[in-house]
Amino acid sequence: MKSAQVALCVVLVGLCASFAAAQTCPPSLLGSASAYNVFLLGSSAANGYTFDLINGDVEGRVASNGNFRAVNFGVGTRLGNCNASTPTVIIGGASSSVSFSGGLQCGSLVTESSATIVTLPGFANNGQLVQGSVSDLTGIDFAAAKTELQAQASSLCSAGGIGATRSGNAITLQGTSGASQAFTVNVADINVASSLTLTVPDASAVEQVVVNIVGSGAINMGGFQTFLNGVSSGLVTYVVCEAPTVTINNFGLYGNLLAPSSTVSIQNAQLLGNVVALTLTGTGSGEVHVPTCPTPAPSPSASPSSSPSASASPSSSASPSASASPSSSASPSASASPSASPSSSASPSASASPSTSASPSASASPSSSASPSASSSPSNSPAPSASSSPSPSASNSPSPSASNSPSNSPSPSVSNSPSASPSSSPSAAPSTSPILSTPAPSPSASPVPSPSATPLCPAPLFGSGVSVYNVFLLGREGANYTFDMTNGDVEGRVATNGSLRAINLGVGSRIVPCNASVASVIVAGEDSSINFVGGVQCGTLVAENTADIVTLPGFANGRPVLGSVQNITGVNFTAEAEQLNATANALCAAGGVPATVSPWREISFAGSANASQAFTVNASDINVASSATFNFPNASAVQSVVVTIVGSENLTFTNFGINNGGVPGAYITYVVCSAEQVTVRGFGLEGNLLAFNSSLIVENGQIVGNVVAQTMSGSGGGEVHVPECPTPVPSPSASPSASPSASASPSTSASPSASPSTSASPSTSASPSPSPSTSASPSASPSSSASPSASASASPSASASASPSPSSSASPSASASPSASPSPSASSSPSSSPSPSASASPSASPSSSPSPPIVSTPQPSIAPSPSCPPSFFSGAAAYNVFLSGNADKEFAFNMINGDVWGKVAVDGSVFARSFGFGTRLTCSGDAANQATLIASGADVDVTGEIQCGNLVTANTTTVTGVSFRNGQAIAGDITALTGLDLAAVASDLASGSSSLCSVEGTAATVGAGNRITFAGSDSASQTFTITTAQLAAASWISFAFDDASAVQQVVVNVIGDDDVEFSGFDLNIGGVANGRMTWNVCSATSVSVSSFNFQGNLLAPLADVSLTNAQINGNVAARTLTGTGSGEVHLPQCP
């Protein structure tokens, strides 16, 4: 076992230091799993799933030996070299099932030929499903890997290491000067830890760290901070020696996890490294990030001359470092004084822009690679490096490293002085130089960028002093907190003009390289308060002397610094606010190419071949979007994209995905022109956000890019990641002349923005933080194409001739569906069989009984069973949701953030926020006149849109906020207008349900681990029975039919008075169309569907139904329907 030998060398410090293979990142001790962000060996334990995660993402590749379920999930969000042929998700196991509701951002999904495909994700970059022999297709032998990795862990654990010391609940790992380090810590100590600190004499010399966790008890990690003190987390591996389970809650584990004999569960947590385990499960907001590895030291290039100017000459290799010099973005004024000569580096003006690279922001991009335009003037970079360290030592380290460490030369910090900016902005020019390395050239020095200007990365639109910050908040009068976040992280730096409250939050996890002088968190405002329960992974917190310190975070290598924020950091919030206001106004006034919106709420941005492009879209369209797509003739040529979002209504990003069209998100900036509130919920926004006039809410969502807003808040699961900038190809600059005169600043045209901060861009390579989100959005599942369109006939239209032909063309393209459910949109409108004479009777007079209803709502006849949807739904069969009401509830329909694909009838009031109705109805011809939403109650209060058709209410109903695509609000006698007698249908449903419950069905068979099976026959109609207790405990439910194609109706009677819960188990309906299956709740009065992909119709006429973070793929008949977010009801799939 060569790999085991390697691992053993790692533990026995010093014995195998020359074994190069062990010194890799991620570590070679992970063996065959090293190439995978998640590698799962499989187990019959847990709930039958090897991989089971909800609302999150895995940045890298996944290999899972067994059943796979991912809901609202993204995979491959940070893969570097990836194309359609890359096997990004690999699922082994001959009988495995795959239920993937989300997005595969790069590459393909590989399974065995015999795998059961329940739901497929949306594929980007032409990825696809590939089935065959996993071993042949990918080279993975899971059985062999399990043997290898368990032997590896056993070897490491046997070798042991330096014992951890504990003071109170603080754990310290005191290392040596060796390149490879090994430690041992007890499970009991980890479970009660308040902090874990790694201390070594020289972090830069460390190449690998192994932490063996010993003890047979369960591991429960959470609530403590980890301080690696300069050691990259990708070099650290936690080895679980005996614990059967590992639970990680509200916690970020910095390092790789080798647990080949353990099941791992994560909740509101992040694993920042590769994971090897038996299974990986979680019920919400679980993420796995690719490891953070140290930036390889540049090879010593040509002239290490001791001349200060030589420092400028990492020789032509310095060229890329020039890119490091965000000075290309440097304000023109900086270039105006190249004559400052090397010595004039002391002159703040000369170094003004380059010094930015010296700032910790450089840390964001140790490699000047952050600035693609860098090549425009590599010589510019030498200038700062020369000034930065005239000593020969500077030249010993190629410029990137010199610029990496502002501490290399305190003197150049003078260049950080805002005084470098033109005196025209006195406020930006404090008399003293900033003490900490925070670049802040005067905002006034930066011209207002026009959309057509040549861009840098990240976008320089935010102004010179702002682009170095991952989050920059201007403050809002009357707000208790400017920054108020719980359970999440900001990967870069934060500057907030007002009070800060952060609970279980991390900052600076992706500042690379990192040193204590970085001003990672800035809290301005004389009366600001600071309540920070969490950790600052890199750098310092700076606040005013008068700030009210409630709680300080843990610091990895920094400390709190109190004093004048402006003098210490150079940040002038007033000046920056003026600049940002001017920038936003200019961009909004300039406008751009209007977005187009399809009838199915698909937003398209049609780009050109230009390097810089601008678009405009309405906030109202974003709020109800099912997808958004950028299209460019040549994405590689695009360098800047500005999207101005117009309209004064509040803006919400949720329940859809954005395809950037191959352009890095760091090149895209969304500018909010008027909305006072922006919400990112359950969504991954890949791009920068300039929301100068807005309060920002981020909950269970991620923004991958820099953020400017007035305030930022979120109750949980909110993250802001550093922008992902592509590594530029260095131009073969011929003259690595050290002459600072070469500082001929990259022509101002190269940097429309004075933002030297481009260097701040945490080079993407340095920060492979997750993007979820976009992936998180279960956008446009291609599976929608799976829908057999013939379902139109399912609508038992009163007139067969009136029923539209079941053309699948009626189904919008897969991308139209924000849901990953394969539910067919073709079946979208059983109701689309309008009574041909629907419009024939303009008179609403009930007396004209022979006349058909004014609004074309078909009144289905009771067809003989079986039918699809089932005939026992009576008059409710034409409705995706039918609610009979509950006198004890104010609203019979009360939903937030979601949609109903079909029609809705409610005998009561309706309340909905960010919600769509009729989103998959085929809206053509007379269908536009149908009654899509019917409500009899006192109020209809909706923020959202009826996509097709009308709202029909009683004369006494108060209607608020409903928008229409092509319909209108109609008030009157509902029965006369629609032909629907709500009370009569409710009575029919109750009778039908009771009749079904009286039939003795085949009982469920409960196996080991609460795995439930229903053994069917070859009958066309079949009935089964399950108790509420069995359902609550189920880990797996599977139907088996002799011939699924012959089955026309399946009824599952749920008996018992306990609450009914659909959550936490897998459902395999045995190949029967979900429109033919009905779950009939016999007597229970409460049904909960949570984080679950429900397949089938739900008949619960006596129950109140709760739907949150879940989809019901079928019709629903109940008393009420409520949900707090991300609840969707899809049309049934009928063959």
N, C-alpha and C positions, 0 to 999 in steps of 0.2 A: 504494500500500500504506500506508494510514493507520497500521496497527499498526506497520509497520516504522519509520515516521517517529517514532512515539511512542517506540519502543525506542531509536532513535538519540538522541533528546532525553535519554533517561535517561543514556546514556553520556557525552554531551558535557555535563559538569557545568556547571550554571549557565545554559546557553544556553536551556533550555526549562523553567525552574523553574516557570513559571506554567501549564504544561500539566497541568491537574488530573487528566486521565485516567491519567497515568503514576504518580500518587501514590495507588495503591490497594493493597490487601492482600487476597488475593494479587495480584501485580503484573499490570498490564494487558499487559505485554510478552509474557505467555503467550497473548495473543490469544484465539482461539476455544476454547482449552483451559482458560481460567481457571476455568471452573465445575467442573472435574473434578480430583479428587485424583490420578487416574492417567489419562493420555491417551496411547494407544499407536497409532502410525501404521502398524505392521505391517511385516513383513519375512519373506522366505523363508529367512532364516538361522536360527540356533539349532536347535531340535528340532521345528520345524513349528508351534510355538505362539507367539502374540503375547503372551499372558498365561499364565504357568505358575508358580504359587506353591503352597506346601504349608505348613500349620500357621502361620497368621498372620491378618492382616486388613488391609483398607483402610477407613479411617474414613469417607471420603467417597464420591464417585461415580467410576465407572470407565467409560471408553470405550475399546474395544479393536477394532482393525480386523484381525480374523483369529481363528484358533482360540484357544479359551479353556479353560484347565484350572485348577481350584482345588480342592485337597483339604484337608479339615478347615479351612475358611477362612470368614471372615466379611467381608461388605461392607456399608457404610452404617451402621457402628456409631456414628458421631457426626454424623449429618446433623441439622441444626437443624429447618428447616421441610420436612417430608417427609410425604407421604401415599402411598396405594396407587398413585396415578397418576404419581408421580415416576419418571422413567426413571433408575434408580440404576445399573444395569449395562447398557451398550449394546455389542452385539457386531456389528460390520459384517463384510462379506464374504459373498458369495453362497454359498460352499461351506464356510463355517466350521462347526466342530464345537464343541459346548458340553458340557463335563464339569465340573459345579460341585457338589462334595460339601461342603456347609457350609450357611451361613445367609445370607439376604439380609434384613438387619434392618429395612430400610425401603424401600418402593417396589417397582418392578417390573423385570423383565429383558426387554430388547428385542433381538430378533434379526431377521435377514432371514427371509423365509418359507421359503427353501430351506435354512436352517441345519439341521445334524444335531444333534439333542438326545440326548446320551448320558446325562447325569444332571442333574437339576434340584436346586437348593438348597431348603431350607426357607424359606418366605416368612413374614414377620411383617407384621402390620398389613394383611392382605388384599392383599398384593402378588401378582403373577401373571406368567406368561410372556405376552409380547405379541409376535406375529410379523407382519411386513409389510415395508414399505420403511423401512429405518432412517432414510434421509434425510427421508422424509415425516413419520415419527413423531417424530423428535427434532431435525430441522434440521441434523444433522451431515453434512458432506461431507468424508470423510476425505482424499480426494485433494486437495481445495482446502486443507484444513487443513495437510497435509504441505508443500505449496508455501509456504504462508504462514509456518509455523513455522520451516522451514529457512531461508527468507529472513530471518526475524527474527534467528535465531541468527547467521547470516552477517553481518548488519549490526552486531550488537553486537560480534562478534569483530573486525570490521574497525575499529570505532571504538576498540578497545583500552581502556586505563585506566592507572592508577597501578601501576607494577610492584611486585610483592611483594618484601619483603626476607627474607633467610634467614640465621639465625644457627644454625650447626649444622644440625639438622633442624627447627628451630622457624621457622615462617613467620609473618610479621607483615604485615598489611594496614593501612598508616598512612593514615587518611583525612583529609579536610579538614572544613571547617565547613558544606559544602553539604548541601542536602536529599537530593540524588541523588549517589551515589558509584559509581565504576567502578574495578575493579582487574584486573590480569592476573597469573596464576600459571602456571608451567610444569607439565606433566604429570609430568616427572621429579621435581620438588620435592614435588608432592602425594603421589607414590608412596612417598616415604621420610619424610614429615612425622612429627614427634613431637607437634606442636601447630600449630594455626592460630588466630591472634588478630587480631581486628578492633579497631582503636583509632580513635576519632573524638573530636573535642573535646566534642561535645554529642550524646549518643545520642538524646535526646528530639527533636532536630531532624531526625534522619535519617528519610527517607521511602522510600528505595529504595537497594539496594546490588546491583551486578552484579559477579560474579567470573568473569572469562573464563579458562577453563582451556585453555591453548594447547599444541600439540604433537600429533604424529600417533600416538604410542605409546598402548598400552592403559592405562587408568586403573585403579589398584588402591587403593581407599581402605580404611583400617582401622588400628586401633591408635593413633590419635591423638585428642586432645581439641580441641574447637572452642570458642573463647571469643568471644562476640559483644559482650560488655561493654555490656549494656543495650539493644542493638538487637534488636527482635523478629525471630525467624527467618523469619517470614512475609514480611518485607521484603527478604530476601536471596535472590538467585537465582544459582546456579552454571550457567554456560553452557559446554557442552562444544563446543569449536570444531572439532576434527578427529578426536579419538579414536574408533575404531570400536566399542570396548567399554568399559563402565564396570562394575567389580566392587566391591561394597561388602560387606565381611565384618566381623562382630563390631564394628559401628560404628554410630553414630547421626549422620546427616547433617542438620545443622540449617539448613534453607533449602530453597527450591525447586530443582528440577533441570530445566534445559532442555537436552535432548540429543536433538534430533529426527533426528539421523543416526547414533545409537548404539544398541546393544543394552545393556541394563542387567541385571545379575545381583546379587541380594542374598541373603545367608546370615547368619542370626542378626543381623540388622541392622534398623534403622529409618530410614526417610526421613521427616523431620519437615517436610513441605511438599509442594507439588504436583509431579508428575513428568510430563514429556513425553519420550518416547523411542520408538524403533522397537518394541522388545519389552521385557518385564519378566519375568524368570524367577528361580527360586530353589528350593533343595531343602529348606528348612526354616526356620521362625521368621523369616520376612520380613514386615515391616509397613510400611505407609505411613500416616502420620498427617496430618490436616488441618493447614494452616499455623497457627502461632501468630501472631496479629495483635495489634497494640497496642490496648488498650481506648480507644475514642474519647473524647476529652476532653469532659466534659459542658459543654453550652452555659452561658455565664455567666448564671445566673438572677438573679432580681430584685434582691436587695439585697446588693450587694457592700460594704455598710457596713463601715468599719474596726473597728467595735465587735467585740470578741472574740466577743460573742454572735452577731454577724452571721455569724461563720463557721458558726454553726449554721444559718444561714439560706441555704443554697443555695436558699432559698425553698422553695415547695412541692416543688420538685424535690428538695429535701433529703429529702423524704419517703422516696423510695426509699433515699436514703443511710442513712436511719434503719435501713433493713433492714441496711445495712452494719453497723450496730451489732449485733453478736451479742449485745450486752447484752440484747437481748430475751431471750436465753437467760441473760442475766446472772444470777448467783446472786441470789436474792431479797434477800440481804443488801445487794447493791449498790443495789437499788432502795430498800432501807431507808434509805439515806442520801442521798436526792436533795437533801436540805437542804444538802448539802455546798456548795451555791452554786457559781457558776463558779469562784470563787477556790479553793474547796475541791477543785478538780480536783487540786490538789497532793496532796490527801488520797487516798492509794491506795484507800481504800475507795470513795470516790465514783466514781473513774474505773475502779475495778477491772474492771468488765466492759467498759465501752466501750474501755478501753485495749487490750483484746484486739484490737479492730479496728485499733488503731494498730500492733499487732504485725505482723510480717511476715505473720502469718496473713492479715492484711487483704490482703496481697499475693495471697493465694490468691483473694481476691475483692475486687479493687479496687472493684468496684461493690458497693455494699452489697447488690446484688441477691442475693448469696449467701444472704441470710436471708429466706425467704419471709414470715416472721412480722414482718419488720422493720416493715411498715406499722403494726403494732400500736402502735409508739411512735416515730414519726420524731423526736419531740422528744428522745428519749433520745440519739439520735446526736449532736445538736448539743452536748450536754453535753461529751462527750469532745473534740469538735472545738474547742469553745471553750477547754477547758483545754489542748488540744493546742497551740494557737497563738493567744495573745491578740493577736498582731500582726495588723494589717489584712491582711497578706499571706495569712493563712489564709483570710480571707473571699474574697480574690481567687480562690482556687481552691475551687470547690464542695467541700462536705464530702467527697465521695468521694476527691478527690485529697488532701485534707488527711489523711484517715485512711490514705490509701495510703502515706504516707511517714512512718513513725515518726520519721524523722530531722528532720521539720519542727520538732519541738520536743523537745529532749532532756528537758525537764522533765516532760512527761507520762509519760515512761518510768517515772517514779516510780509511775505508776498500774499499771505492770506488776508492781510489787512484790507478791509473794505476800502481803505484809502486808495487802494489801487484803482478803484473806480474813479471816474471823472469827478472832479470836485463839484460838478454841477449837482451832485446829490449829497449834500452835506450830511444828511441823516445816515447815509450809508458809509460815512467815513469817520468812524470813531478815532479819537486821537491815539488810542493804543491799539497795537496789533492783537488780533484774536489770540487768545492763549491756547485754545484747542484747535486742532487741525480741521476746521470747517471752512471751506471756501465760501466766500461771499462777495464776489464782485458786485458792485452796485447794480441793483436792478435797472437803474436808469441807463446803465451802460448797454443794456441789451435792447436792440431794436425790436419793435413788435414784429414777429414773424408773419409773413404772409404764407398762405397755404402752398404757394408755388415755390417757396424757398427750398433750397437743398437741405435735407434734414440730417440730423445726427441721431444716435441711438444711445439712451432713450430720447424721446422727442424733446427738443429744446424749447418747446412752446411755453414751458412753465417759467421761464426767466432764469437768469444767471444763478441766483442763489437758491433756487427751489429744486432744480432737477436732480440734485444730489440726495434728495429725500424721498424715501418710499412713500411717506405720508407727510403732507404739509397742510396744516389746518390754520385758517385765518381767524377763527373765532366768530362767535355770534353773540350779540348783546342779549342778555337775559338767559343764556344757556348755563345750566349748572356746571356742566362739563363740556369742554371742547372735544376731548377724547374720552370715550366711555365704552370700553370693550371688555367682554368676558369670554374666557375659553377660546383662545386663538393665538395668532402671532402676526407680527409684522417682520418680514425677513430683513428689511433694510433699516433705514434711519427714520426717526419720527421728530417732527417739529410742530409744536402746538402752541398757539397763542391763547392760552387759557388753561383752566384746570384739567387735570388728567386723572382718570380712574381706570385702572387695568387690573382685572381679577383673573388669576390663572392665565396670564398672558406672557408671551416671550417676545423680545425685540432684538434685532440684530443677529439673527441666526445665520444669515447669509452675507454678512459683511466680510469680504475676503480681499486681501489679508486683513488681519485684525490687530489693533494695538490699543493700549489704554487711553491714548490721546484722542481717539475718535469721539466726537460729540454725537452719540447715538440717539439720545433722547434729549430734546430741548423743550422746556416748559417755560414760556414767557408769561408776563403778567404779574404785576406787583402783588396782587391778592390771590394768586392762583393757589390751588391746593393740589397735593400729590398723594394719591392713594394707589400704590403700585404693588400688588401682590403677584409676583412673578419673577422673571429673570431678564437681565440684560446680558446677552451672550457675548457682546463685544463692546468695549468702550465705556463711555461716561454719561451720566445724567447731569444736565446743566439746568439750573433754575435761578430765579431771582433770590436775593438775600431775604426778601420778605415773604417768600412762598411758605405756605402752611404744609409742613411735611407730616402726613398722617402715617404712611407706610412706605418704606423704600424697598426696591426689589433686591434680589441677590445679584451680585456683579461677578462676571467671570474674570475680568481683569481690570475693571475700571472702578469708579467711585462716584459719589455725588459731588458736584462742584457748584457752589453758590456764589452769586455775584451778578454783575450786569450781563444779562444774556447777550446783548448786542456786542459789548466789548469782548466777551469771552469767545463768542462764536462768529461774530460778524453778521448775524442774521438780523435784518431790519424788517419786521413784519409789516410796518406801515408802507414802506417803500415797495416791498414785494407785492402787497395787496394792490397798490396802484398799477404796478406793471401787469399783474395778472388780470386785473379788470380791463385794462387797455387791450391786452392780448385776446381775451375772450370776446370782447365786444367787436374787435376787428375781424376775428374769425367768423363770428355769427353774422356780421354784416356782409362779409364776403360770400357766405353761402357756399353752394356747391351743386353738384349734379343730384337732382332729387331721386330718392329711393323709389323703387316701384314695389307695390304691394299686391299680391295675388288675392283672389277670393278666399283662399285658405290661409290668409295672414302670413304668407311667406314674403319676407322682405328681401329684395335684391338690390345690390349696389353694382352698377355696371361701370367698371373702370376703363381706363384708357392705357396707352403705353407710356404715359408720362411718369417721371420719377416721383413727382409730388401730385397728390390728388385730393380733392375735397368733395364731400357728399353732404346732403341734408336729409334728415328724416324727422317725422313728427313723433313727439313723445307718445301720442295716443296710439300710434302704430307699434311702437316698441312694447307698450303695455299689454298688447294682446297678440304679439307675434307668436307664430308657431315655429319659425326658423328665420335666420338671417344669413345671407351668403354674399360674399364679395367675389366678383369675377374680374380677373385682369388678364389681358392678352399675354403679358410676360411678367409674372409675379416677381421674378428675380431682379427686375429693373426698378421695382417700386421701392422707394426709400421713405416716403412719408404719406400717411393717409390721415386726413382730418374728417371726422364725422360730426357735424353740428346737429344737435338734437333740439328742435324748436317746439314751442308750445309751452304754455304756462302750467299745465296740469302736472301733478306729481308723477315722477318717472319710476317704473319698476322693471327690473331685469329678473325674470323668473320663468321657468317652464318652457324654455326653448334654448336652442343652441345657435352659436354663431360660427360660421365657417369663414376663416380669414382669407381664404383663397390663396394660400401659400405664402402670404406676407407675414413676417414675424409680428406678434402682438405689440412688441416694443415700438414698432413703426406706426402703430395706429393710435390715434388720440380721439376720444369721445369728448366733445365740448358741449356741456349742458348750458343752453342759452338763457332759459327763464325759469325752469322748474325749481321750486324751493326745497323739494325733497327728492332724493334719489335712493332707491332701495335695491340692494342686490341680495336676493334670498334664494337659497338652493340653486345657485347659479355660478358659473365660472366665467368671468369677464376677462378676456385676454386682450389687454390694451390699456393705455393710460387714460385717466379720467380727470378732466378739468371741469370741475363743478364749482366755480367761483362763488355763485350765489346760493349754493345748496347745502342742506344738511344731508349727510350720507349715513345710511343704515346698511350694515353688512351682517347677515345672519345665515349661518350654514352655507356660506358662499365664499368665493375667493375672487380677488382682483389680482391679476398677474400684470402688474404695471404700476407706475407711479400715480399717486392720487393727490389732487388738490381739492379741498372743499372747505366749508366753514366749520362744520363739526363732523364727527364720526362716532357712531355708536353701534352697539350690537349686543344681543343678549346671549349669544353663544355660537361657536363654530365659524366665526368670521376671521378671514385671513387676508393679508395683503402681501403679495410676493414681489420680489424684485423683477424688473422687466427682463425678458429673455432677448438678448441682443445677439445676432449672429456674429461669429468670429470673422473679421474682415481678412481678406487676402492682402498681405502686405505688398505694397508696390515696391519693385526693385529699385529703390532710391539709390542712386549712385553715390551720393556724397553724404556720408555719415559725418560730415564736417562737424567738429565740436564747436565751431564758431557760433556763439549765441546769436551773432548777427543773422545767422540763418534763421533766427527766430522770425525771420520774415514770416510773420504769422500767416497761417494758411489764410489765404485771402478771405476777407470778410465774407465774400460771397459763399465761401465754403461753409460758413457758419452764420446763417441768418440770425441765429440767436446768440446772445452774449453768453449763452450758457456754457461755461467751461465745464459745467457740471456733467457734460456728456461723459467725461471720464468717470463720473460717479457711477455710471452705469455699472452695476455689479455684473461683471461680464457673465454672460449666460453660462459659459462653461464653468465659471466659478460658483454659480449658484443654480444648480439644477433643481430649484424648488418647484413644487407642484403647480400645475396649472389646473386645477380641476375643472376647474370648472367648466371651462367650456365643456370639458368632458363630462362634468357632472350633469350637465343637462342632458336628459335622455332624449335628445332631439331626434327628429326625423328618423325613426327606425325604419331601415329599409324593409323591415319585415312587413311593413304595412302592405307591401306588394303581395304578401302572402295571402292577403285576404281573397278568398274566392268571391268574386264579385256577384255571383248569382243571388246574393242575399236579397236583392230588391224584391224578388218574388215572395220573400218571407213576409212582407207586409201584407196582411190579409185585407187587401184593399177591397172596398165595397164593390168595386168594378174591376174585373180582371183586366179589361182593356185599358183601364186607367193606370194600371201599374206600369211604371216605366221599365223598360227592359233592363235586366240586371247587368248592365255593362260595367265592367270593372273600370272602364275609362272614367266612370263617374267618380272613382276614387282619386283624390288628389295624389300626387306623387308622394312617395314615402317621406320625402323631406317635409311634406306638409304637416306631418304628425309630430307634435312635440313629444308624443309618447313613444316609448320604445316598444309598446305592445304591438304584437303582430295583428291585432284586431284589424279587420279589413275596413277600410273606409268605404269600400264599395257597398257594404251592407249598410253604410252609413244612414241610409234613409229608407228604412222600411216604410216610413211615413211618406216617402216621396211618391207614393202612389196616390196622388190626390184624386179626390172625386172629380171626374171630368167636368161635372157641372158646377164645380165649386164656385167658380166666378159667375155662374149663370144667375145667381140670385142676389142682385145687389141689395135687395131688401133684407134688413135684419129682423123684420117683423116675425116674432115667434108665431103669430097667427097663421102665417103662410107655411103651415107645416109641410105641405108637399114640396116646398122649395128646399133645396139643399142648403147647408150652412154657407154663410158668407165667406168665412175663412176656410180655405181648403184643408181641412183636417179629416183624413179618411176615418170612417167608423168601421173597423174591421168586423167582419162577421165571425161567429164562432165556428171555425173550421174543425173538422174531425181531427182528433189527435192521432199521430203526432204532427206537429208543424214547427216552424222555426221563424220567429220566436213562438213559444208554446201557446196553444189556444187557451189554456187556463189563465192566461194573463188578460183575457177578455178584452175590454176596450182599452186597457193599458198597453196592449201589445205594440201599439204604434208609437209609444213613448219610451225613450231611453231611461227616463226617470218619471215615476208616478208616485205622488205623495198624497195620502189621504188626510194628513194633518193630525195635530195633537193639541187639544185645548190648553194643555199645561205649558206649551212652548209658544213664545212670541212669534217665532219664525219657523215655518215648517221646512223651509230650505234656507240654510245658513252656512255658506261656504266661502272660503278665501283661497285665492291663488290656484286656479285650476280650470277645468272646463267640462262640459257635457257635450259629447259629439252630436247627439241627436236632439230630440224634442223633450220638453219638460212640461209636466202638468202638475200643478200644486193646488190642493184645496186648503189654502192658507196663504200666509205672507212669505215674501222672498227677500233675503238679504244676501248680497254677494259682493265681494271685493276682488278686483283683478281677475275677473272670471268671464269665460266665454260660453255662449249657448249656441247650439247648432253648428259647431265648428267643423263638422264633417258631413253636413247635408249637401247634397248635390243641388245647388241653387240655380236652377234654370227653369224657364217657362213659368208654369203656374205654381211651382214649388215656392217661389218667392212670396206668394200670397198666403202661405200656410201659417198656422198658429204654432210657432216654435216654442214660445214660453206662454203658458196659461197659468194665471194666478187669481184666486178668488178672494184672497185675504185683504186686510186693510192697507197693507203697504207692500210696495215693490221698490226696494232701495238697492240699486245695482251700480257698481263701478265696473264697467265692462261692456261688452258688445254682443248683440244678437247678430250672428254672422249671416243668417239667412232667414227671412220671414219676419213675422210680426209678434208683438206682445199683445195678448188678449187678457183683459181684466174685467172685473165687475165695475159698475158705474161708480161705486163708492171707494174704489182703490186709489190710494195716493201713489203716484209713480215718480221716482226720483233717479236721475243719473243714467238711465239706460241710453246707450247709443245703438244705432242701427246701421247695418251695411246697406240694406235696400228695403227695409220694412218700416213699420210704424207702430205706434201704440194705438190700440183699439179698445174702447170701453163699451160695455153693454151686457146683455144677457149671454153668459158664457155658453150655455147649452145651445141657444139659438145661433150664436156666431160660429160655433165650432162643431156642433153635433155631439159634444162630449158632456155626459151627465156625471159629474165627479162623484157624487154620493152613490149613484147606482153602480159605477165601476168599482168603487171601494168595497161595496157590499159583495159584488161578484168575486173580487179578489179574496176576501175573507172566506167566502164559501168554498172557492176553488182550493185554497190552501188547506182548509179543514178536510176537504174530501181527499186530497192527496195524502194527508197525514194518517188517514184511516186505513190506508193500504199497507199491508205488512210487507216490508221490503227486506232485501238481503242485508243482514247485519254486517257491520264493519268487522274486519279481523285485525286485532291489535297484536303486533309482534314485538320483538325485542326493541328496546329504545323507543317505544311508542310509535313504531312505524305502522301505519294503518294501510290496509289494502282492501279494495272492493273487487271481488271476483265476479265479473259479469258473465253473461251468456251470449247466445247469438240472437236474442230477441230484439225486435225493433224498439220496443219500449221496456225500460228497466227501472226498477225502484230499489233504492238502498236506504239504510237507516244508520245514523250515527248519533251518539249522545253529545250533549254540550260538554260534559266532562272529558270525553274522549277527544273532542275537537280541541279543547283548551290545552291538553297535554301532548298533542300530536307533534312529532318531529318530521313526519313525512306522510303524505297521503297519495296513494297511487291507485288508479283504476286499470283493470285488465279486462279486455273484451275479446271474445273469440274472433269477431270480425267487426272492427270499429266502423267500417264503411257501411255496415248494415244497420247500425244503431241510429235511430231517429229521435229518440227522446230518453233522457236520463233524469230522474228525480232523486235527489238526496234529501230525505226528511231529517231535519235536525231536531231531536226531541229533548225535552228538559226545559226547566224554567230558569236555569242559570244564564248569565250573560253569555252571549256567543262571541267568540274571539277568533278572527282570522288573522294570524300573525305568527311569524317565527317558524314556519314550516314550508316545505316545498309541496307543490300541488301538480301532479301529473294526471291529466284527465284522459289518458289512454288513447289519444288520437281522434277523439270525438270533437266535432266543432263546438266551441264554447256556447254558441247560440242554442244548441240542442240540450245543454245541461242546465238544470235549475236546482239551486239550493233552497229548499223550502223550510223556513223556520216556523215550527209548529206552535209554540206557546211562549217562547222567550220574548221579552219586551225590549231588549237591548242587544244590538249587534255592532261590534267594533271591527273595522278593517283598517289595520295600521301597518305601514311598511310592508305591503303585501301585494302581490300581483294576482288578483282574484279572477278566476276563469269560470264563467258561467253566469246565468241570470240569478238574481237574488229576489226571492219572493218572501217578504217578511211583513205582511199586512198589519201585524200587531206590534211591530217593533220600531224603535227609533234607531237609525243607523248613523254611525260615526265613521267618517272616511278621511284619513290623514296620511300624507306621504304614501299614497297607494292608488291603485287603479282597479276599477271593477270593469271587466271586459264582458259586458252583457247588460240586459235591462234590469232596472231596480224598481221594485214596488214595495213601499214601506209607509210608515206614518210620517217620519221626518228624516232629513238628511243634513248632517252638520259636519264641519271639518275646519281645522285650524290652519291648514296649508297643504298645497300640492296634492289635492284630491281630484281624481279624474274619473269620469264614467264614459266608457267607450261603447260604441255600438257592437252588438253581438255579431259573431262570425257565423254565417249560415252558408252551407254548401250550395 
